[in-house]
Amino acid sequence: MTMPDGADAELSSLRKRLIFRSWHRGTREMDLIMGRFADLAVPGMKPAELADYAKLLEENDPDIYDWVCGRAAVPEASDSAVLRHLISHSFPEPHKS
C-alpha cells in the first residue's frame, strides 16, 4: 500500500525537520548523540515512531543525556521504544564471548 503523494511529501518534510532539530540541540554533545542517531534511524521510522521521536526532542538536553548515559532513570511518561533505541544506539551492550 502506498501513501498519497501529499502524505508522502509531508512525512519526508517531517523527517528532514526532525533530523535538523537533532543536529541543532544547543549542546555539542547532544548534537552528536541525537544527530548521528537521527541520520541512521529517522529515515526508516514509521509515523508513530516519528511522533514519539518528535516528543523526545521536546525534552531538555540534560535529561536526555542523563537517560542515555544511565545516570538517571527514564520517567514512565518519557519512556518509548524510540528512546530505548537511542540508548542502545549510543551505548550498545558489550558483546559476550
N, CA, C and O atoms as a DFTB+ gen file, in Angstrom:
388 C
 N C O
     1  1       0.846      -1.177       0.000
     2  2       0.000       0.000       0.000
     3  2       0.890       1.238       0.000
     4  3       1.780       1.363       0.841
     5  1       0.658       2.134      -0.920
     6  2       1.434       3.360      -0.976
     7  2       0.601       4.519      -0.455
     8  3      -0.629       4.478      -0.465
     9  1       1.291       5.544      -0.003
    10  2       0.616       6.718       0.529
    11  2       0.381       7.719      -0.596
    12  3       1.121       7.742      -1.580
    13  1      -0.649       8.542      -0.448
    14  2      -0.835       9.605      -1.436
    15  2       0.386      10.516      -1.449
    16  3       1.092      10.645      -0.449
    17  1       0.624      11.146      -2.600
    18  2       1.801      11.998      -2.750
    19  2       1.902      13.044      -1.653
    20  3       2.999      13.293      -1.155
    21  1       0.802      13.661      -1.260
    22  2       0.815      14.685      -0.225
    23  2       1.278      14.147       1.117
    24  3       2.069      14.786       1.811
    25  1       0.784      12.970       1.481
    26  2       1.177      12.366       2.752
    27  2       2.647      11.970       2.732
    28  3       3.358      12.134       3.723
    29  1       3.095      11.448       1.594
    30  2       4.495      11.057       1.460
    31  2       5.404      12.278       1.568
    32  3       6.446      12.226       2.221
    33  1       5.012      13.361       0.934
    34  2       5.799      14.598       0.990
    35  2       5.801      15.165       2.403
    36  3       6.811      15.696       2.865
    37  1       4.664      15.050       3.087
    38  2       4.575      15.540       4.462
    39  2       5.502      14.743       5.385
    40  3       6.186      15.325       6.227
    41  1       5.526      13.424       5.232
    42  2       6.417      12.587       6.039
    43  2       7.878      12.894       5.738
    44  3       8.705      12.947       6.648
    45  1       8.193      13.093       4.476
    46  2       9.560      13.433       4.084
    47  2       9.988      14.754       4.724
    48  3      11.106      14.878       5.225
    49  1       9.102      15.721       4.701
    50  2       9.384      17.025       5.313
    51  2       9.561      16.888       6.825
    52  3      10.459      17.499       7.405
    53  1       8.710      16.090       7.458
    54  2       8.822      15.862       8.898
    55  2      10.159      15.214       9.231
    56  3      10.827      15.622      10.180
    57  1      10.547      14.221       8.465
    58  2      11.836      13.552       8.702
    59  2      12.998      14.549       8.609
    60  3      13.899      14.535       9.448
    61  1      12.974      15.401       7.601
    62  2      14.029      16.396       7.446
    63  2      14.069      17.351       8.633
    64  3      15.147      17.688       9.123
    65  1      12.893      17.789       9.099
    66  2      12.841      18.700      10.257
    67  2      13.382      18.023      11.517
    68  3      14.125      18.635      12.284
    69  1      13.010      16.768      11.724
    70  2      13.479      16.053      12.916
    71  2      14.989      15.851      12.879
    72  3      15.656      15.991      13.903
    73  1      15.524      15.529      11.733
    74  2      16.981      15.359      11.611
    75  2      17.675      16.690      11.865
    76  3      18.677      16.739      12.578
    77  1      17.156      17.763      11.294
    78  2      17.750      19.087      11.523
    79  2      17.719      19.436      13.009
    80  3      18.724      19.878      13.566
    81  1      16.573      19.240      13.646
    82  2      16.461      19.550      15.080
    83  2      17.393      18.680      15.918
    84  3      17.875      19.117      16.964
    85  1      17.643      17.479      15.476
    86  2      18.542      16.582      16.206
    87  2      19.973      17.088      16.176
    88  3      20.707      16.931      17.152
    89  1      20.373      17.691      15.072
    90  2      21.731      18.217      14.921
    91  2      21.886      19.616      15.507
    92  3      23.002      20.132      15.570
    93  1      20.796      20.238      15.935
    94  2      20.835      21.608      16.459
    95  2      20.137      21.682      17.807
    96  3      19.151      22.400      17.972
    97  1      20.663      20.931      18.769
    98  2      20.063      20.829      20.090
    99  2      20.450      21.991      20.997
   100  3      19.647      22.423      21.824
   101  1      21.654      22.495      20.853
   102  2      22.113      23.556      21.741
   103  2      23.376      23.194      22.489
   104  3      24.137      24.074      22.890
   105  1      23.606      21.905      22.681
   106  2      24.870      21.462      23.272
   107  2      25.529      20.509      22.280
   108  3      24.863      19.684      21.657
   109  1      26.824      20.634      22.147
   110  2      27.547      19.837      21.146
   111  2      27.408      18.337      21.404
   112  3      27.283      17.549      20.466
   113  1      27.430      17.951      22.671
   114  2      27.318      16.527      22.994
   115  2      25.994      15.961      22.501
   116  3      25.949      14.881      21.911
   117  1      24.909      16.708      22.751
   118  2      23.596      16.223      22.332
   119  2      23.426      16.316      20.820
   120  3      22.728      15.495      20.224
   121  1      24.060      17.313      20.193
   122  2      24.043      17.372      18.726
   123  2      24.612      16.075      18.158
   124  3      24.041      15.487      17.240
   125  1      25.731      15.641      18.706
   126  2      26.389      14.434      18.206
   127  2      25.579      13.176      18.494
   128  3      25.443      12.315      17.625
   129  1      25.041      13.062      19.703
   130  2      24.266      11.879      20.072
   131  2      22.979      11.808      19.255
   132  3      22.696      10.802      18.604
   133  1      22.210      12.886      19.299
   134  2      20.909      12.878      18.635
   135  2      21.050      12.950      17.114
   136  3      20.302      12.290      16.392
   137  1      21.993      13.738      16.628
   138  2      22.161      13.882      15.187
   139  2      22.576      12.590      14.515
   140  3      22.019      12.214      13.484
   141  1      23.543      11.917      15.090
   142  2      24.001      10.651      14.500
   143  2      22.894       9.607      14.530
   144  3      22.694       8.865      13.569
   145  1      22.176       9.564      15.657
   146  2      21.051       8.636      15.763
   147  2      20.001       8.955      14.703
   148  3      19.515       8.060      14.011
   149  1      19.655      10.230      14.581
   150  2      18.611      10.635      13.630
   151  2      19.000      10.306      12.196
   152  3      18.171       9.837      11.417
   153  1      20.249      10.549      11.850
   154  2      20.697      10.246      10.490
   155  2      20.462       8.779      10.140
   156  3      20.106       8.455       9.007
   157  1      20.662       7.900      11.112
   158  2      20.513       6.464      10.865
   159  2      19.074       5.971      11.038
   160  3      18.610       5.137      10.261
   161  1      18.371       6.475      12.045
   162  2      17.083       5.890      12.409
   163  2      15.863       6.578      11.805
   164  3      14.906       5.904      11.424
   165  1      15.879       7.896      11.710
   166  2      14.676       8.625      11.288
   167  2      14.197       8.239       9.887
   168  3      12.988       8.116       9.692
   169  1      15.078       8.042       8.903
   170  2      14.573       7.698       7.567
   171  2      13.712       6.432       7.529
   172  3      12.846       6.310       6.663
   173  1      13.930       5.503       8.438
   174  2      13.156       4.265       8.445
   175  2      12.020       4.224       9.446
   176  3      11.335       3.207       9.559
   177  1      11.807       5.309      10.177
   178  2      10.757       5.319      11.198
   179  2       9.369       5.408      10.572
   180  3       9.158       6.070       9.557
   181  1       8.437       4.718      11.215
   182  2       7.026       4.787      10.845
   183  2       6.427       6.057      11.461
   184  3       7.028       6.638      12.364
   185  1       5.269       6.493      10.996
   186  2       4.669       7.727      11.517
   187  2       4.531       7.777      13.043
   188  3       4.789       8.819      13.644
   189  1       4.134       6.684      13.670
   190  2       4.005       6.677      15.133
   191  2       5.363       6.860      15.808
   192  3       5.468       7.540      16.829
   193  1       6.399       6.254      15.236
   194  2       7.745       6.411      15.787
   195  2       8.242       7.841      15.589
   196  3       8.914       8.396      16.459
   197  1       7.914       8.428      14.453
   198  2       8.289       9.828      14.224
   199  2       7.631      10.730      15.264
   200  3       8.257      11.671      15.752
   201  1       6.392      10.453      15.603
   202  2       5.694      11.234      16.632
   203  2       6.375      11.067      17.984
   204  3       6.537      12.040      18.719
   205  1       6.776       9.837      18.321
   206  2       7.491       9.602      19.582
   207  2       8.835      10.323      19.587
   208  3       9.238      10.877      20.610
   209  1       9.519      10.319      18.464
   210  2      10.813      10.989      18.391
   211  2      10.645      12.502      18.494
   212  3      11.444      13.169      19.152
   213  1       9.619      13.048      17.854
   214  2       9.343      14.486      17.962
   215  2       9.072      14.865      19.413
   216  3       9.518      15.915      19.875
   217  1       8.345      14.015      20.130
   218  2       8.069      14.257      21.551
   219  2       9.374      14.215      22.355
   220  3       9.588      15.042      23.241
   221  1      10.234      13.258      22.045
   222  2      11.519      13.152      22.732
   223  2      12.354      14.416      22.520
   224  3      13.023      14.881      23.443
   225  1      12.318      14.965      21.320
   226  2      13.100      16.178      21.030
   227  2      12.629      17.387      21.837
   228  3      13.345      18.384      21.929
   229  1      11.445      17.311      22.417
   230  2      10.938      18.405      23.253
   231  2      11.526      18.354      24.672
   232  3      11.420      19.323      25.424
   233  1      12.138      17.234      25.031
   234  2      12.740      17.089      26.361
   235  2      14.006      17.934      26.458
   236  3      14.605      18.295      25.445
   237  1      14.400      18.240      27.679
   238  2      15.619      19.016      27.923
   239  2      16.860      18.166      27.675
   240  3      16.895      16.978      27.996
   241  1      17.878      18.802      27.098
   242  2      19.134      18.105      26.818
   243  2      19.728      17.412      28.041
   244  3      20.106      16.244      27.948
   245  1      19.824      18.095      29.190
   246  2      20.430      17.411      30.345
   247  2      19.666      16.156      30.755
   248  3      20.275      15.175      31.181
   249  1      18.345      16.176      30.632
   250  2      17.558      14.993      30.986
   251  2      17.837      13.845      30.027
   252  3      18.083      12.717      30.454
   253  1      17.798      14.135      28.725
   254  2      18.070      13.081      27.736
   255  2      19.480      12.534      27.925
   256  3      19.693      11.323      27.874
   257  1      20.432      13.421      28.142
   258  2      21.814      12.989      28.324
   259  2      21.927      12.044      29.522
   260  3      22.592      11.011      29.442
   261  1      21.280      12.400      30.627
   262  2      21.316      11.533      31.813
   263  2      20.665      10.181      31.545
   264  3      21.152       9.157      32.024
   265  1      19.574      10.163      30.789
   266  2      18.919       8.892      30.455
   267  2      19.801       8.044      29.567
   268  3      19.947       6.841      29.787
   269  1      20.390       8.674      28.561
   270  2      21.229       7.941      27.613
   271  2      22.465       7.372      28.309
   272  3      22.880       6.248      28.025
   273  1      23.044       8.144      29.214
   274  2      24.253       7.707      29.918
   275  2      23.954       6.780      31.085
   276  3      24.875       6.205      31.665
   277  1      22.692       6.625      31.436
   278  2      22.322       5.768      32.553
   279  2      22.486       6.422      33.903
   280  3      22.480       5.736      34.925
   281  1      22.635       7.747      33.930
   282  2      22.800       8.459      35.202
   283  2      21.467       8.724      35.886
   284  3      21.436       9.047      37.074
   285  1      20.371       8.593      35.156
   286  2      19.042       8.799      35.726
   287  2      18.079       7.824      35.062
   288  3      18.234       7.461      33.897
   289  1      17.089       7.416      35.830
   290  2      16.058       6.538      35.278
   291  2      15.141       7.343      34.368
   292  3      14.882       8.523      34.604
   293  1      14.668       6.692      33.344
   294  2      13.747       7.340      32.411
   295  2      12.363       7.373      33.058
   296  3      11.840       6.328      33.446
   297  1      11.765       8.556      33.178
   298  2      10.401       8.624      33.723
   299  2       9.427       7.865      32.819
   300  3       9.600       7.828      31.600
   301  1       8.430       7.278      33.410
   302  2       7.466       6.484      32.651
   303  2       6.831       7.297      31.524
   304  3       6.594       6.768      30.438
   305  1       6.555       8.572      31.774
   306  2       5.913       9.421      30.764
   307  2       6.813       9.672      29.557
   308  3       6.315       9.986      28.476
   309  1       8.110       9.540      29.720
   310  2       9.052       9.794      28.627
   311  2       9.558       8.521      27.968
   312  3      10.223       8.580      26.934
   313  1       9.250       7.378      28.554
   314  2       9.750       6.111      28.026
   315  2       9.044       5.756      26.720
   316  3       7.828       5.901      26.597
   317  1       9.814       5.297      25.763
   318  2       9.258       4.838      24.486
   319  2      10.256       3.901      23.832
   320  3      11.423       3.843      24.219
   321  1       9.786       3.179      22.850
   322  2      10.674       2.291      22.089
   323  2      11.749       3.107      21.384
   324  3      12.886       2.654      21.247
   325  1      11.392       4.309      20.937
   326  2      12.361       5.167      20.246
   327  2      13.477       5.581      21.207
   328  3      14.649       5.556      20.829
   329  1      13.139       5.956      22.428
   330  2      14.164       6.327      23.406
   331  2      15.046       5.127      23.736
   332  3      16.265       5.263      23.841
   333  1      14.445       3.968      23.898
   334  2      15.250       2.764      24.174
   335  2      16.186       2.460      22.999
   336  3      17.312       2.006      23.202
   337  1      15.722       2.710      21.781
   338  2      16.574       2.525      20.595
   339  2      17.730       3.519      20.622
   340  3      18.867       3.152      20.324
   341  1      17.456       4.768      20.972
   342  2      18.510       5.778      21.088
   343  2      19.546       5.345      22.122
   344  3      20.749       5.435      21.877
   345  1      19.084       4.883      23.260
   346  2      20.002       4.463      24.323
   347  2      20.862       3.288      23.854
   348  3      22.072       3.282      24.077
   349  1      20.255       2.308      23.216
   350  2      21.038       1.149      22.751
   351  2      21.966       1.534      21.607
   352  3      23.034       0.942      21.449
   353  1      21.570       2.519      20.812
   354  2      22.428       3.008      19.725
   355  2      23.650       3.732      20.298
   356  3      24.768       3.554      19.815
   357  1      23.426       4.542      21.321
   358  2      24.504       5.349      21.898
   359  2      25.456       4.525      22.747
   360  3      26.664       4.762      22.746
   361  1      24.914       3.562      23.466
   362  2      25.707       2.725      24.361
   363  2      25.290       1.274      24.191
   364  3      24.577       0.730      25.034
   365  1      25.730       0.641      23.101
   366  2      25.341      -0.742      22.862
   367  2      25.868      -1.673      23.951
   368  3      26.896      -1.417      24.579
   369  1      25.137      -2.744      24.148
   370  2      25.567      -3.764      25.116
   371  2      26.872      -4.382      24.616
   372  3      27.012      -4.659      23.425
   373  1      27.827      -4.598      25.521
   374  2      29.074      -5.242      25.088
   375  2      28.812      -6.675      24.648
   376  3      27.940      -7.356      25.188
   377  1      29.580      -7.118      23.661
   378  2      29.449      -8.493      23.188
   379  2      30.093      -9.421      24.196
   380  3      31.181      -9.164      24.711
   381  1      29.388     -10.509      24.460
   382  2      29.917     -11.501      25.383
   383  2      30.533     -12.624      24.584
   384  3      29.964     -13.086      23.596
   385  1      31.696     -13.059      25.016
   386  2      32.388     -14.139      24.303
   387  2      31.938     -15.481      24.789
   388  3      32.414     -16.506      24.302
